[in-house]
Amino acid sequence: MYFVNSVRQCEEVIGLKDLSLDTYTDFRGDIWTTYTDCDFLPSFVEDKVSVSKRNVLRGLHGDSEIDKLIICLHGSIQLAVVDLREGSSTYGNSKMFDLDDKSGRAIFVPAGCVNGHLCLSDKCIFFYKWSKPYNGADNQVTIKWDDPLLGLKWKINNPIMSTRDEKHAIISEGVYL
């Protein structure tokens, strides 16, 4: 079984991909493959899971080296991706996605883009694969979640955030990865 039914290139951000996973559902529930080596994605070396409660916003974080494959395993999330690659023709562009545990979707985020997610359900499980090992928060950039220059349309106005996410850069400061 090949793990993807279709791949949609997102015009807003070069290299950003929206994958429709091959899913099977019957009276017992669902089964999907989240990743298999393929020619249109890099190899991944590390998996991470983030569990959040309703209205928690994590991000926007990223670096210039790590590609990510993101899936919502439980609940629902709103995912934002912003291109911060210096010299990219889509620098500063963003794309929002609604993902949940029923959609059978994965989002590929290329290195040089930041991402963040908002938990929309009582609890959500955010699963992501990394193309390189995590290098620590000090080696990532954090962008203001509601920077007006990004035009992100979050579904709430007052998210629950970490201290790290409250300290942030804004795009007009010329943040590049």
Sequence and secondary structure as in RCSB ss.txt:
>XXXX:A:sequence
MYFVNSVRQCEEVIGLKDLSLDTYTDFRGDIWTTYTDCDFLPSFVEDKVSVSKRNVLRGLHGDSEIDKLIICLHG
SIQLAVVDLREGSSTYGNSKMFDLDDKSGRAIFVPAGCVNGHLCLSDKCIFFYKWSKPYNGADNQVTIKWDDPLL
GLKWKINNPIMSTRDEKHAIISEGVYL
>XXXX:A:secstr
  SEEEEEE TTSTT EEEEE EEEETTEEEE      TTS    EEEEEEEETTBEEEEEE SS  EEEEEEES
EEEEEEEE  TT TTTT EEEEEEETTS EEEEE TTEEEEEEE SSEEEEEEEESS    GGGSEEB TT TTT
T   S SS B  HHHHS B GGGT   
